[in-house]
Amino acid sequence: MYKIGIDLGGTKIEGILLDDSLNVIQRTRISTPQNNYPEIINQITFLVNGLSKNIKDFTVGICTPGTISTKTGFLQNSNTQCLIGMPLKQDLEKKLNKKILMENDANCFAISEANMGSAKNHPVVFGVIMGTGIGGGIVINGQIHHGRTNIAGEWGHHTLHQKGNKCYCGKQGCVETYISGPALELRWEEMTGRKESLSEIIKDFEVPQFYQWRQEFLDNFGTGLANVIDILDPDVIVLGGGLSNIDFLYSDGAKNVYEKVFSDLVDTPILKNSLGDSAGVFGAALLN
């Protein structure tokens, strides 16, 4: 049976068609309509119909920002604001006249890397998204672990500093408010008065404040992931999202994590992803 995966991102929607052997048959990307829920439904429908045009038997999996509430069935915790509180899964099933599976982007990232990428052959995988937001997904023996209320892996909203930075979720001190891309850029601007992108900041090692900024980043990264290891003790951690391209996270970053873990033996591999920004669309296809 063919597999269709759709990755609904903030700026693009990607679709992929795989055969039984997970070979890519077709792949396409279109822009995501901004703040327009009905048009997002239409664009996803357009993609699925196009990918399935010449086939009969196929499944559909969709990777989304946010999670489906087990209480309401509606989307929650999404950084694409127009999706919050909407029956995205139900509306798409009506439009496509077909049952679909839907998971958040971190879970799709984790299952794709566990089955096809850097974490292949590891029983317990913690997949990390570090970009505009901070997310995580848990895969155990090739299957997503959702937890009782469908929030397993959400380390981005663990409290890192009590009474710390305010978060859009309504709490203070969340991991996301310290080591996401926007949070790191904001901290740099506070320290230097310079408004720069993260890719520019990590090259600014001649600026006097750089090493203080870098050390704060490493300390917060280390504490955040050490807490995850203390609770889950995964066989491997895979980093994804834009921040996964920062090389020092795999050297000094890993060292900082290990120093904070509650054990005299810490050798949890912290690896860079293999599938890049394609992890979400492959993960969506693998949901079925």
Buried (B, 14 or more C-beta within 10 A) or exposed (E): EBBBBBBBBBEEBBBBBBEEEEEEBBBEBBEBBEEEBEEBBEBBBBBBEBBBEEBEEBBBBBBBBBBBBEEEEBBBBBBBEBBBBBBBBEBBBEBBEBEBEBBBBBBBBBBBBBBBBBBEEBEBBBBBBBBBBBBBBBBBEEEBBBEEEBBBBBBBBBBBBEEBBEBEEEBBBBBBBBBBBEBBBBBBEEBBEEEBEBEEBBEBEEBEBBEEBBEBBBBBBBBBBBBBBEEBEBBBBBBBBBBBBBEBBBEBBBBBBBEBBEEEEBEBBBBBBBBEBBBBBBBBBBBB
